Amino acid sequence: MSTEEDLVNHLDVVNKVVGEYLKGSDATKISKELAIPRQKVVGYLNEWKAMAADNAAIRARAKEALV
């Protein structure tokens, strides 16, 4: 697998985790629903929060998801 494919797969997982988070699920529930270790879920959420803090487009999409 290429590094580009790895990145796409990684961002896909992050997107799934964040989608559940924005629906109101906590890390434990997300972990169970997506069959991902809780520690990784927390890491993905922290990664997303760091990206979102520096990106107005991501913040706007998050706000849209909450509506």
C-alpha positions in Angstrom: 0.0 0.0 0.0 1.3 3.4 -0.9 1.7 6.3 1.6 -1.0 8.1 -0.3 -3.4 5.2 0.2 -2.4 5.1 3.9 -3.2 8.8 4.2 -6.6 8.4 2.5 -7.5 5.4 4.8 -6.3 7.3 7.9 -8.4 10.4 7.0 -11.4 8.2 6.2 -11.2 6.7 9.7 -10.8 10.2 11.3 -13.8 11.4 9.3 -15.9 8.5 10.6 -14.8 9.1 14.2 -15.5 12.9 13.9 -18.9 12.3 12.3 -20.0 10.2 15.3 -18.4 12.8 17.7 -20.4 15.6 16.1 -23.6 13.5 16.5 -23.0 13.6 20.3 -21.2 10.3 20.9 -18.4 10.1 23.4 -15.1 8.3 22.7 -16.2 5.1 24.5 -19.4 4.9 22.4 -17.5 5.6 19.2 -14.9 3.0 20.0 -17.6 0.4 20.4 -19.6 1.4 17.3 -16.6 1.5 15.0 -14.6 -1.3 16.7 -11.6 0.9 17.2 -9.6 1.0 20.4 -10.7 3.9 22.6 -7.2 5.2 22.9 -7.0 5.6 19.1 -10.4 7.3 19.0 -9.2 9.9 21.5 -6.1 10.3 19.3 -8.1 10.8 16.2 -10.3 13.4 17.9 -7.3 15.3 19.2 -5.8 15.2 15.7 -9.1 16.6 14.2 -9.4 19.3 16.9 -5.8 20.4 16.1 -6.6 20.5 12.4 -9.9 22.3 13.0 -8.4 24.9 15.2 -6.2 26.1 12.2 -8.9 25.8 9.5 -11.9 27.9 9.1 -13.4 25.6 6.5 -13.4 22.7 8.9 -15.0 24.7 11.6 -17.7 25.8 9.2 -18.4 22.2 8.2 -18.6 21.2 11.8 -21.1 23.9 12.5 -23.2 22.7 9.5 -23.1 19.2 10.9 -24.6 20.4 14.1 -27.6 22.0 12.4 
